[in-house]
Amino acid sequence: MTRPHAHMRLILREIDFSVKIYQQRSKYAKLKWLNLMHEAEEDAAEAQAKRAELQAVKARQEEIRQKEREAAKK
């Protein structure tokens, strides 16, 4: 049986990893949250790099368009 529609609810929350790590009682739970924090930092750095690359490409594209406009005016 297939369903053409689905009901989903997505909640995004910011996690304060230092508080979560502090609240854990066992060493393994603390390590789990520490690993999650490192993964989140790596994901954020990767997203930042992609965003910077996209902005550089857009800036270069705008420069090319500007040069084409100037050449068309001549």
Backbone torsions as a table, in degrees:
resi	resn	phi	psi	omega
1	MET	NA	133.8	177.9
2	THR	-111.1	152.1	177.7
3	ARG	-122.7	121.5	-177.9
4	PRO	-73.1	-17.4	-178.2
5	HIS	-130.6	153.6	176.9
6	ALA	-139.6	146.7	176.0
7	HIS	-105.0	120.7	179.1
8	MET	-133.2	149.7	175.7
9	ARG	-127.4	126.5	-178.0
10	LEU	-121.9	125.4	-179.8
11	ILE	-119.9	122.2	176.9
12	LEU	-103.8	129.5	179.0
13	ARG	-133.0	148.4	176.0
14	GLU	-85.1	133.7	-178.1
15	ILE	-105.2	130.9	173.3
16	ASP	-92.4	96.1	-173.0
17	PHE	-63.5	-37.0	-178.4
18	SER	-62.9	-36.7	177.8
19	VAL	-69.4	-43.5	180.0
20	LYS	-61.3	-42.1	179.6
21	ILE	-64.7	-42.4	-179.8
22	TYR	-64.0	-35.9	-175.9
23	GLN	-74.1	-21.1	-176.8
24	GLN	-72.4	142.9	-177.3
25	ARG	-92.5	-37.2	-176.4
26	SER	-94.2	156.0	-179.8
27	LYS	-63.4	-39.8	-176.6
28	TYR	-69.9	-35.0	176.1
29	ALA	-67.2	-39.1	176.9
30	LYS	-63.3	-42.0	178.2
31	LEU	-64.4	-37.9	177.9
32	LYS	-59.9	-48.2	-179.5
33	TRP	-69.2	-32.3	177.0
34	LEU	-66.1	-42.6	176.3
35	ASN	-63.6	-40.6	177.4
36	LEU	-62.5	-37.8	178.6
37	MET	-64.6	-42.7	179.2
38	HIS	-64.8	-40.6	177.4
39	GLU	-62.1	-42.4	179.7
40	ALA	-64.7	-39.8	177.9
41	GLU	-64.8	-40.9	178.2
42	GLU	-65.2	-42.5	178.2
43	ASP	-62.5	-40.5	179.4
44	ALA	-65.6	-41.0	178.9
45	ALA	-65.6	-40.4	178.4
46	GLU	-64.7	-43.1	178.3
47	ALA	-64.6	-38.9	178.1
48	GLN	-62.9	-41.8	179.6
49	ALA	-65.4	-42.4	178.2
50	LYS	-64.0	-40.4	179.3
51	ARG	-63.8	-42.2	179.0
52	ALA	-65.3	-40.6	178.6
53	GLU	-63.6	-42.4	179.0
54	LEU	-64.0	-41.2	177.9
55	GLN	-64.2	-38.3	178.5
56	ALA	-65.6	-40.6	178.6
57	VAL	-65.3	-42.4	178.4
58	LYS	-63.6	-40.6	178.8
59	ALA	-64.6	-42.6	178.5
60	ARG	-64.1	-40.6	178.1
61	GLN	-62.7	-40.8	178.8
62	GLU	-65.8	-38.2	176.7
63	GLU	-61.7	-43.6	179.9
64	ILE	-63.9	-43.2	178.1
65	ARG	-62.4	-40.0	179.5
66	GLN	-63.7	-43.1	177.6
67	LYS	-63.5	-39.1	178.1
68	GLU	-64.7	-39.9	178.8
69	ARG	-63.9	-42.9	179.5
70	GLU	-64.6	-39.6	179.2
71	ALA	-68.3	-34.4	180.0
72	ALA	-70.8	-29.3	179.3
73	LYS	-71.1	-27.1	-176.8
74	LYS	-78.0	NA	NA
